[in-house]
Amino acid sequence: MTKDYKTYDRIKYQPEKDDFLVVLQGKVENYFKSGQKSKFANASFYGKALFLFTAYVGFYFVFLFHEPSIYTLCGYILMGPLAIIIGLNVAHDAAHSIISRRKWVNKLFLYTFDFLGASSAIWKKRHVESHHQYANILNEDADLKQTPLVRIFPSDEIRKVNKYQHFYMPFIFLNYTLFWLIFRDFQDLRNKGKGSSIRIIFSKVEVFLILLFKVLYFTYILVIPLIFAEFQWWQVVIAYILMNWMAGITITLALVPAHVASTSEFPLPDENGVMPHSWSHHQLLTTTDYATNKFIINWLMGGFNHHIAHHLFPRINHVHYKAITTLVKETAEEFGLTYNYEESLYNAYLSHFNLLRNNGWEHWDELENATL
């Protein structure tokens, strides 16, 4: 059964109907003023970035020039999850221009995406201009646009294959980064945000750089090891696939609980493109925090587990999100508003699969008339 859905020139939110956002902003400003803190990155951010980059480059050169062994091969494979952790902690903040006041510093760190194989130009426009504007809105949130094999939005078209999506999606997640690096960037480049209120347009120079960085990435990550590493060609290819499978698991562990959980809401605009909630309330309803008190999760996720704070304050570096999350939760309780939270990463990930089941398996009546 196909759901009718209209696209709009512009999505509009309701006016803020209470003082939640004003009060919260005041508390956050006081946090920075009282501690004389900068909203940008601190020494711990740069220390972590240096450690992660050193590990990534180190694993690469050991694989390339060291005597071949299972250990050097595993190091090459571990570059996959390391790339995701670098993306979450460094490149993502660069896309929001929250590493430094200096534009060139943010731009330099933004090229981390390209170094790791993904287009920074495409991702920044898709994530900052689309996702942050229209989180969890069908046909508007470019970050949540997926293959027809998965039905995330309850109001989206349902297909017979969706009945089993909570079973087969783990296998699709394995190939998440392979699909992104090889297909999705080019798909977004061609579609230019078609079907969304955001038009993603690229200059000829941007297109040239996107293609150039892709060539450079696959040259260093695959071609050079095939030529110089003392492994059989098939071992390098299999290791690269395993690298991306581990990266796929890592990135989906970080991303899907934040917006695609059983606690998530997926509001739709009315016929005039007006949303049912204010902007701040929309962020609370569509976003979920998880494991915010777990040190290792905080260190690895780059603030993605403090995702409500990030959506409400996208212009503040993630090193401050733990403190801001406390203020968000406190203020939401004061105003009787929903604060979506899962105690552990396991519970958060399980919540995602509950949503997949609810949007597929539980719709027997609709599946009878669904397309394949």
N, C-alpha and C positions, 0 to 999 in steps of 0.2 A: 504494500500500500504506500503510495507516494504522498508525502505531506506537502501541501501548497506552501510556498515561502516566497515572499517578495523581498527584493533587495532595495536598498535605499541610498539616496545621495549622501545622507548623513544620519547617523544614529544620535539620538539625543537622550540624555538622562533627566530624571525628575530633579527639581531643585532639592537641595539638602533640607529635610524637614525637621531636623533637630540639630543640636549643637555638638553631636558626636565628633565630627571631623575638626571643628574649631577647637574643642577642648583637647582632643588628642594632639593636634598640631602644637598647641601651647605647651603641653607636657614634653613633647619631643624637643621643642626649641629650648625649654628650660634644661633638659638633659645636656644639651650641647653647651649652653651658656654657663651652667653651674660647674661643669667639668672642664670648661675651656677647651672643648674638643673640636676638631675639624670634621666636617661631614664627608671628607674624602678619605682615602686609604691612609693607614698608619704603618708603622715599622713592621708589625706582624704580617700585614698583607704582603709587603715587599719581600720579607723573609720567606714566606710560604711560596710566593711566586718563583723566587730564585731556586728554592729547593725542588719544586716540581719541574721546572725547566731543565735543571741540571740532571735530574733523574731521567727525564725523557730523552735528552740528548745523549746521556751516558749509556743508557740501554741500547740506543741505536748504534753508537760507535763500537761498543763491545760486540754486538751482533755482527757488525760489518767486518771487524778486523781481528777479533779474538779467535783463538782456536775453537772450532765448532764443538758444542756440547749441548746437552739438554738444558743447561742453565742459561746459556746465551740465547737459545731459542725461546725459552720462557721469558727472558728479559724483553725480547722483541714483541712477544705476544702481550706482555704487560703494558706496552706502550699504548694499547687500546684504552683500557680504563684510565691510564694516566692522562691521556688526551682529553677525556671527558672531565676529569677532575680539574685540569687546567682550564677547560672551557667554562666550567661552573664557577670557578674561583677568580679567574682573571679576565677572560675574554668577555664574559657576560657583563661584568662591571664596566669594562671598556666601552661596550655598546651603549651603556647608559651614561657614559661620560662622567663616571663617579670615582675614578681612580685619582685624578688630579685636577686642579684648576686649569692646568695648562693643556690646551686642546691637543697639542702635538704628542703629549704623553699618552693620552687616551687613544689617539689614533694609532700610535705605535703598538700599544698593547692590543688594539682591536685586530691588527693583522695576525694576531695569534690564531684567530679562526682560520685564516687562509693557510697559515703554516701547518695547521692540523687537518687541512683538507676541505673544510667547509667555507663557503663564501661569506665573508664578513659583511659585504655590501647587501647581499640578499637577506641574510639573517637579521641584520639590524633593522631593515625596513619591515620585515615580516614580524619580528618580535616587538620592537619598540612602537612602531606606527600602527600595527594591526592588533596584536595580542593585548598589549597594555591598554589600548583604547576600548577594545570590544571583547574582553575575556569571556569565554564560554558562550558566545552568541553564534548561533548557527549561521554558516555562510559568511560570517564577518571576521571571526577569529582565525587568522591564517595559520597560527601555530597548531591549532587543533584540527585542521583539515587533514583527513586521513584517507586511506584506501577504502573502497566500498566493503572490504572484507570485515571492517569493524564499524559498529554502530555505537557511537559515543553519546550523541544527542538524542534524548527521548523523542523529540519532535522530528527527527530525521527519517528518511525513507528506510524501511526495513526490508532485508533480503533473507531468503531462506538460509543462506550460509551463516547468517548472524546467530542462528540458534546455537551454534557450537563455538562462538567466538571466545568464550572464557576458557575453552580447551586449547584452541590453536594459536591464540595470540602470543603465548610465550615463545613460540617458534618464529613468529613474525618479528617479535621484539629482538631476537638474536640478530636479525638482518637490518635493524633500524639504521645504523650508521652507514652500512653498505648502500642501502637505498638512498639515504640522504646525500652521500658524497657522489654517487654515480648518476642518480636520476633526479632527485627532488630539487636540487639547486637549479638544474637546467629546466625542469618543469616550471618552477617559479619564475625563472628568467623569461620563459616563453609566455606564461599566462599573465604576467604583470598585475597580479592581484585581481584578475577578472572575477566578477561575482561578489566583490566586497566593496564596502564604502571607501576603502583605501586603494588607490591606484599606485602600484609599485613600478615606477619608471626608472630606467637606467640610461645614462649617457653612453656614447660610444666608447669613451675612455674607460668607464666602469665595466662595460661588457668585455673589453679587451683585457683588463686586469683580472676579472673573474676567470676568464679562460686561461690566462697566463699562470695564475696561481694554481689552477687545477693541474696543469701540465707539470709545474714545478713540484707539486705535492706528490703526484704519482711517480715522478722521476726519482725523488729521494726515498720514498717509502717502499717502492716496489722494484723499479727498473735497476737502480744502483745495487740493491741487495742481490737481485738476480744475476748481476754481472760479477760482483766482487765478493759477496759472502761465500764462505766455503761450505755451502749447503747445496744439496740437489735443488733444481728449480722447483720441483713439486713440493719440496719441504718449505720453501719460501712462500709459495702460493698458499699452501695449507695454513702456515703460520699467520699469514696476513688475514685469512678468513677467520681464524680463531681470534686474532687480535680484535677484529670488528665484532665478533660474537660477544666477546667480553665487554667491549665498549657499548654494545647494544643493551646488554643487561644493566650496566652501570648507569647509562643515561636514562633508561626507563625507570629504574629504581628511584632516581632523583626527580624526574619530571611528572610522571603520571599521577602520583598521589596528590600533587599540589592542586590540580584542577579537574582530574577525571576520577573522582572517588564517589562512593555511594552517598557521601555527605554533600557533594557538589550540586549546585543548582545551575540550570541552563535557561535563564529567562529569555523571552522573545519580545521584540518591540511590537507595538500596536500597528495599525494600518498606516499611521503617520510617522512611523519610525521612532516613537517615543518609548523608552524602556519603563518598566513598572516601578523601578527603584531609583534612588539617587546614586551618584557615582560611588560614594564611599560605601553605601550599603551593598551595592552590587559587588564590590571587591570582597566584602565579608561573606556573602552568600556563595560566591563562585570559587573561593580559594580555601585551601585546607593547610594547616600547619601540622608538622609531625616531628616527634622525637627532638623537641627543641632543647631539652635538658641533657642530651647525650653528647659528650665532648667529641667523640670520634665522628659522629654524624655531622655535627656543626663544622668540624674541621674539613671534612671531605666535601660537603655539599655547597659550600660557598654561599650560605644563607638561603638556599632553595627550600630548606625545611622550615624557614621562617618566612614563608611566602606571602602571608598576609601583610606583614610589615613591608616587604618589598613592593607589593602592589600599591599600598597606600603611600609609600615614600620611595619611589623609584629613583630619586635623585640623591639618595644617601647610600654610601658604601656599605657593603654587606657586613663589615666588621662590627657595625653598630646594631645589627638586627636583633641580637639576643636581648639587649637592653630595651629596644623599641618594642619587641614582642610583648614583654611584660606590661608595658604601657598600653598596648593595643588591647590585650586581654582585660586589663583592669578597667579601661574606659568602656569597652563593649559591655562588660557586666554592669557598669554604672547606668548605661542607657538601655539595658535589657535586650541587647542585640546578640545575634548568633556569633559564636567564635568556634569555628570548625577545627577540631584538633584530634590527632591520633597519638597515643603514647609512644608507639614504636614504629620503626620503619616496616616491620613485618605486618603490623595491623593496617598501616597506611596502604601497603601494596595489596593486601587482602581486600581492602575496601574497594580498590580499583577493579578487582576481578568480580566482586559482588555487583558492581555497576555493570560490567560486561554481561553478567548473567541476567541481571534485571532488564537490560535493554535488548536481550536476545532470547534466551531460553524461556523467559517468563511471558513471552508474547505469542503464545500458541495461536490465538484467534487471528492475529494479524498475519502470521506466517503462512497460513493456508492460502492466502491470496497474494503472497509476496513474490517478487521476481527472484531469480536465482542469485 
